[in-house]
Amino acid sequence: MKVQDHSASLSEVHQSVDTTGQHKSTWRRILAFFGPAYLVSVGYMDPGNWATDLAGGSRYGYTLLWVLLMSNIMALLLQSLSARLGIVRGRDLAQANRETYPAPVNFMLYILAEIAIAATDLAEVLGMAIGIQLLTGLPLMWGVSLTVLDTFLLLLLQRYGIRKMEAFIIALVAIVGTSFLVQLLIAKPDLSEVATGFIPSLPDDTALYIAIGIIGATVMPHNLYLHSALVQTRKIRKTHAGIRQALRINFWDTAIALNLAFFVNAAILILAATVFFKAGHTGIADLHEAHRMLEPLLGTKLAPILFAVALIAAGQSSTVTGTLAGQIVMEGYLRLRINPWLRRLLTRLVAIIPALLVIWISGEEKIGQLLVFSQVLLSLQLGFAIIPLIHFVSDKQTMGHFAIKPIVKLAAWLISTVLVYLNIRMVFNEVHDHIGGATSLWAQALLYIAVFAFIALLVVTVIYPFLSRYRQKGSARMHPTQITLGSLDAPSYKRIALALDFSQHDERVIANALAQGRPDTEYILIHIVESAPARYFGKEADDFETRKDQEQLDVYLALLANRGIAAKGVLGHRHRAREIVRIVKQEEADLLVLGGHGHKGIKDWLYGETVNYVRHYVHIPVLVVQ
């Protein structure tokens, strides 16, 4: 773990996809932009949305389709604003918040963002576990436990870069979409009846409540953090024309991806309306019950299988994007970076443990309530993501010509007001139910305090950017003025450390190190002994491998001495990467040269990530020789 010393969002893949290549055709340059919105779109079709779609379709037929369409339009505007923030300012939402709000407010926003991500992961865990149970009959307890294994899948995807990850997510989205397309073909809905669902109407108060649930579950707060960072994986021309082109293409990318998500949600609602509502089963909102009823009502075993497969694919795709959002939130608010596998494991355990406890204590029948609770937690965070975003993209001082127009600003604030109101109403209903059932005055007092703190923080989030005199305006400007490169004096390295592994690669490492030095430079040759006795006894070990490594080190020193090069040798023991860091600091080296052997994927994980570890823990320049 370390304090991050650079400002790039998702730094390991920042600007890793070049959209400016002159050798590429126009279409290939355009296609290079496409991808981020598809990672975002999975949040709009995750298992947490399925219950509201099923409830709306089974109870009111096609009547609430217009609510899904309205939600999709809202989401399109907000996600395009998030992409605009990342493209123009080069900041993700968490970084922009850190630069604007005071530390106590940022800490609260960070905590709420982490809770929202944990709630999202909880819905994904439950959705995947239910899908596995429906497909295989595996008990829900085991299905929830198995979801921890996708931590390793994320690690493999991250090894191969952002484009491979995007391809994997698009494949899962295609599985979900195809599954529901086939189910709709089997159900054969009447398209003329489906079209009537786009005429706005609310038959009764229950329809209003379900509509609130659909809207509240559509816009996911972590997606706003995610999109503002993912667009920065594209390297664009930082000119007025280049930024405008990036904004235009990313808007189309967002529109296509979110319309695919709309198709999935609409397909769930239409399927429920065609199969359940018309058969008189108007109370179906549970995933288990929906799966059980598909076969007898459609007369085929394929439909429930496709339903379960789509549920697993939706849950799996959402887990990947949820972890990326968690990384963005932690690095942006705290400037703290931890290994992706540890971040993934912590997030997953926070989701798995409550699910396992509920199943163990109350049984599987309470899982539906836990899924609803996760959506309430998401609702709490939504306003704290939307409101700062609108502030940032409206600010002409930091956005310049690319600040949103007054009509867009008005629409954004209107959507924000509607969403925040609907989500606050949902939360207050839940709190009121809990207060009504609470027998302890202390419990009621705590709930009232929490509600008051929630409202106070929301007011501060809205008002502070208008009043703040402490924003770091200069750090976020697109084209800072008075840029200077200084004198550009070449550094003089007095002590250069070399990490050697006694292979054919050593010659290149030594040659590159000598190229960086001067006649008075001293070279520190480092080799780590990795024999079993050396790992256990450390420097006290005197085994055969330790002696042979010392002999080889002495040979290198003699060869350098014959050339008039001052050098010393140091053997390390036990953990390779930690020992290199320790010796570099002990010897007070001012440059480290080491070999990178180009391992990828599983090999990198198996053989260790020495270079990646070392560069995070030494505070001197590191030259990696491939």
Secondary structure as the mmCIF struct_conf table of DSSP 4:
data_model
#
loop_
_struct_conf.conf_type_id
_struct_conf.id
_struct_conf.beg_label_comp_id
_struct_conf.beg_label_asym_id
_struct_conf.beg_label_seq_id
_struct_conf.end_label_comp_id
_struct_conf.end_label_asym_id
_struct_conf.end_label_seq_id
STRN STRN1 LYS A 2 VAL A 3
TURN_TY1_P TURN_TY1_P1 SER A 9 LEU A 10
HELX_RH_3T_P HELX_RH_3T_P1 SER A 11 VAL A 13
TURN_TY1_P TURN_TY1_P2 HIS A 14 GLN A 15
STRN STRN2 VAL A 17 ASP A 18
BEND BEND1 THR A 19 THR A 19
TURN_TY1_P TURN_TY1_P3 GLN A 22 HIS A 23
BEND BEND2 LYS A 24 LYS A 24
HELX_RH_AL_P HELX_RH_AL_P1 THR A 26 PHE A 33
BEND BEND3 GLY A 35 GLY A 35
HELX_RH_AL_P HELX_RH_AL_P2 PRO A 36 SER A 41
HELX_RH_3T_P HELX_RH_3T_P2 VAL A 42 TYR A 44
BEND BEND4 MET A 45 ASP A 46
HELX_RH_AL_P HELX_RH_AL_P3 PRO A 47 TYR A 60
TURN_TY1_P TURN_TY1_P4 GLY A 61 LEU A 64
HELX_RH_AL_P HELX_RH_AL_P4 LEU A 65 ARG A 89
HELX_RH_AL_P HELX_RH_AL_P5 LEU A 93 THR A 100
BEND BEND5 TYR A 101 TYR A 101
HELX_RH_AL_P HELX_RH_AL_P6 ALA A 103 THR A 136
HELX_RH_AL_P HELX_RH_AL_P7 LEU A 140 LEU A 146
HELX_RH_3T_P HELX_RH_3T_P3 THR A 147 LEU A 149
HELX_RH_AL_P HELX_RH_AL_P8 ASP A 150 ARG A 159
TURN_TY1_P TURN_TY1_P5 TYR A 160 TYR A 160
HELX_RH_AL_P HELX_RH_AL_P9 ILE A 162 ALA A 187
HELX_RH_AL_P HELX_RH_AL_P10 LEU A 191 THR A 196
TURN_TY1_P TURN_TY1_P6 GLY A 197 PHE A 198
BEND BEND6 ILE A 199 ILE A 199
BEND BEND7 ASP A 204 ASP A 204
HELX_RH_AL_P HELX_RH_AL_P11 ASP A 205 THR A 218
BEND BEND8 VAL A 219 VAL A 219
HELX_RH_AL_P HELX_RH_AL_P12 PRO A 221 LEU A 230
HELX_RH_3T_P HELX_RH_3T_P4 VAL A 231 THR A 233
STRN STRN3 ARG A 234 LYS A 235
BEND BEND9 THR A 239 THR A 239
HELX_RH_AL_P HELX_RH_AL_P13 HIS A 240 ALA A 272
HELX_RH_PI_P HELX_RH_PI_P1 ALA A 273 PHE A 277
TURN_TY1_P TURN_TY1_P7 LYS A 278 GLY A 280
TURN_TY1_P TURN_TY1_P8 THR A 282 GLY A 283
HELX_RH_AL_P HELX_RH_AL_P14 LEU A 287 LEU A 298
TURN_TY1_P TURN_TY1_P9 GLY A 299 GLY A 299
BEND BEND10 LYS A 301 LYS A 301
HELX_RH_AL_P HELX_RH_AL_P15 LEU A 302 LEU A 334
STRN STRN4 LEU A 336 ARG A 337
HELX_RH_AL_P HELX_RH_AL_P16 PRO A 340 SER A 362
HELX_RH_3T_P HELX_RH_3T_P5 GLU A 364 LYS A 366
HELX_RH_AL_P HELX_RH_AL_P17 ILE A 367 SER A 394
HELX_RH_AL_P HELX_RH_AL_P18 LYS A 396 MET A 399
HELX_RH_3T_P HELX_RH_3T_P6 GLY A 400 PHE A 402
BEND BEND11 ALA A 403 ALA A 403
HELX_LH_PP_P HELX_LH_PP_P1 ILE A 404 LYS A 405
HELX_RH_AL_P HELX_RH_AL_P19 PRO A 406 GLY A 437
HELX_RH_AL_P HELX_RH_AL_P20 LEU A 441 LEU A 467
BEND BEND12 ARG A 469 ARG A 469
TURN_TY1_P TURN_TY1_P10 LYS A 473 LYS A 473
HELX_RH_3T_P HELX_RH_3T_P7 GLY A 474 ALA A 476
BEND BEND13 MET A 478 HIS A 479
BEND BEND14 THR A 481 GLN A 482
TURN_TY1_P TURN_TY1_P11 GLY A 486 SER A 487
HELX_LH_PP_P HELX_LH_PP_P2 ASP A 489 PRO A 491
BEND BEND15 LYS A 494 LYS A 494
STRN STRN5 ARG A 495 ALA A 499
BEND BEND16 PHE A 502 SER A 503
TURN_TY1_P TURN_TY1_P12 GLN A 504 HIS A 505
HELX_RH_AL_P HELX_RH_AL_P21 ASP A 506 GLN A 516
TURN_TY1_P TURN_TY1_P13 PRO A 519 ASP A 520
STRN STRN6 GLU A 522 VAL A 529
BEND BEND17 SER A 531 SER A 531
HELX_RH_AL_P HELX_RH_AL_P22 ALA A 532 PHE A 537
HELX_RH_3T_P HELX_RH_3T_P8 GLY A 538 GLU A 540
HELX_RH_AL_P HELX_RH_AL_P23 PHE A 544 ASN A 562
TURN_TY1_P TURN_TY1_P14 ARG A 563 GLY A 564
STRN STRN7 ALA A 567 HIS A 573
BEND BEND18 ARG A 574 HIS A 575
HELX_RH_AL_P HELX_RH_AL_P24 ARG A 576 GLN A 586
TURN_TY1_P TURN_TY1_P15 GLU A 587 GLU A 588
BEND BEND19 ASP A 590 ASP A 590
STRN STRN8 LEU A 591 GLY A 595
HELX_RH_AL_P HELX_RH_AL_P25 GLY A 601 TYR A 607
HELX_RH_AL_P HELX_RH_AL_P26 THR A 610 TYR A 617
BEND BEND20 ILE A 620 ILE A 620
STRN STRN9 VAL A 622 VAL A 625
#
